[in-house]
Structure formats: structure tokens, C-alpha cells
Amino acid sequence: MGLMLGGVACAAPLLRCDVTYAGSTQVIEATPVVDPYPVASRDIGGRFWFKPVMVGQGGRLDYVKLYAYLDTRQQPLLIHEAIHLPPFQTGETAYPLTGTHHLYAGPVERELIYSCTLQGVQP
């Protein structure tokens, strides 16, 4: 999905997160949604859940929220929430949105590592 600006096709914003647990990395991508509530969390190694949410329409981005949960086997426990608000860097080139985050949770302090890039935000 993309849009046209001045006769040039532009890609919709794309959030790409590299999420690592126990030496295994998953790439999780998110595109803008109007309603953040149906966005599903992704299982990370049976220990964590990760949920990237981008709210906006077209090339406009209202906010990015990143959630990390510990899987307690009873219910997920929120251990991290990061909120990113405009202005965002514009353009087609991906740029680091978050840097690298190291999260520790659970009785033996298991480590979840993530970093996210953002691209395709329109001015």
C-alpha cells in the first residue's frame, strides 16, 4: 500500500523491530492502523510477548507505542511501554527510532532485547 505525492509513489510508514530472546531474533513489522486495540502481540520464545503499534492514516503517523509483556502462564504482565510522538523523521530511508533496549523480567531475570527502525513517514 502506498500513496502518490507529486506523481511519485511513496510507501506507507513501516516500523521494523528486531526482537531477540535466548539468541534467536525475530523481525516484527507493523504498518499504520486506525484502531490500536485489535493489533496482536507476538510470542517471543514462549517467555515474552511484543506488540508494536503505529496509529495513523496514509503517510501521517500520530504515534508509535511499543509494549513488552512477560508470559506468566496465567496472564501477560506488562513490563515495558515506550511511546514515540511526532515529529518523526520523514523519508523513505529507515532510521533508528528506539536504539537498543534490554529488558529483564521474571524470577531469573530473562533478557529481551529489541530495536526498531521507522521509514516512509510523509511530511
C-alpha positions in Angstrom: 0.0 0.0 0.0 1.4 3.4 -0.9 0.3 6.9 -1.9 1.1 9.4 -4.6 2.8 12.7 -3.9 3.6 14.9 -6.8 3.4 12.0 -9.2 5.9 9.9 -7.2 4.8 6.8 -5.4 5.6 6.7 -1.7 5.4 3.7 0.6 3.3 3.8 3.7 5.2 4.1 7.0 6.8 0.9 8.1 8.1 0.0 11.6 10.6 -2.8 11.7 11.7 -4.3 15.1 14.4 -6.8 15.7 13.4 -8.7 18.9 15.9 -11.1 20.4 15.5 -13.6 23.2 17.8 -16.5 24.0 20.0 -15.9 21.0 17.1 -16.0 18.5 16.0 -12.9 16.6 12.6 -12.3 15.1 11.8 -9.4 12.8 8.4 -7.9 13.5 6.9 -5.4 11.2 4.0 -3.0 11.7 2.1 -0.7 9.5 -0.3 2.1 10.5 -3.7 1.2 11.9 -6.6 3.4 12.8 -7.7 1.3 15.8 -4.8 0.1 18.0 -6.8 -2.4 20.1 -7.0 -5.4 17.6 -3.3 -5.4 17.0 -2.0 -8.7 18.1 1.0 -9.3 20.4 3.7 -11.7 19.1 5.1 -14.6 21.1 8.8 -14.4 21.7 10.3 -17.7 22.7 7.4 -18.7 25.0 8.6 -16.2 27.6 7.7 -12.8 26.3 5.1 -11.0 24.1 6.0 -8.0 22.0 3.4 -5.6 20.5 4.4 -2.7 18.1 1.5 -0.3 17.4 1.6 2.5 14.9 -1.6 4.7 14.7 -2.2 6.9 11.7 -3.5 7.0 8.2 -1.8 7.3 4.9 1.7 8.8 5.3 0.6 10.6 8.5 1.7 9.0 11.8 0.0 10.0 15.1 2.1 7.9 17.4 4.1 4.7 17.9 3.7 2.6 21.0 5.8 -0.5 21.8 4.7 -2.9 24.5 6.6 -5.9 26.1 5.0 -8.4 28.3 6.3 -11.3 30.4 4.4 -14.5 29.9 3.5 -15.6 33.4 1.5 -18.6 32.2 -1.6 -17.0 34.0 -1.7 -13.8 32.0 0.8 -11.5 30.3 2.4 -8.9 32.7 3.3 -5.6 31.1 7.0 -4.9 31.8 7.7 -2.1 29.3 5.8 0.6 27.3 7.5 3.1 25.1 5.6 6.0 23.5 7.0 7.9 20.5 5.2 11.0 19.3 5.7 13.3 16.3 7.6 14.9 14.8 9.1 11.8 13.1 12.0 11.9 10.7 10.5 11.9 7.2 11.6 10.0 4.1 12.0 6.5 2.6 15.2 5.7 4.3 14.9 3.7 7.6 16.3 5.4 10.7 16.6 4.1 14.2 13.6 5.0 16.2 14.4 3.4 19.5 18.1 2.5 19.9 18.7 -0.9 21.6 16.6 -1.7 24.7 17.5 -4.5 27.1 14.6 -5.6 29.3 14.9 -8.0 32.2 11.9 -9.8 33.9 10.8 -13.0 35.6 12.2 -14.9 38.6 15.6 -15.4 36.9 15.7 -12.1 35.1 15.4 -13.3 31.5 16.6 -10.8 28.9 14.6 -9.5 25.9 16.4 -7.1 23.5 14.8 -5.0 20.9 15.5 -2.2 18.5 13.2 -0.6 15.9 13.6 1.4 12.8 11.0 3.6 11.1 10.7 4.6 7.4 8.2 6.1 5.0 6.8 8.8 7.1 5.5 11.7 5.0 5.9 15.3 5.9 
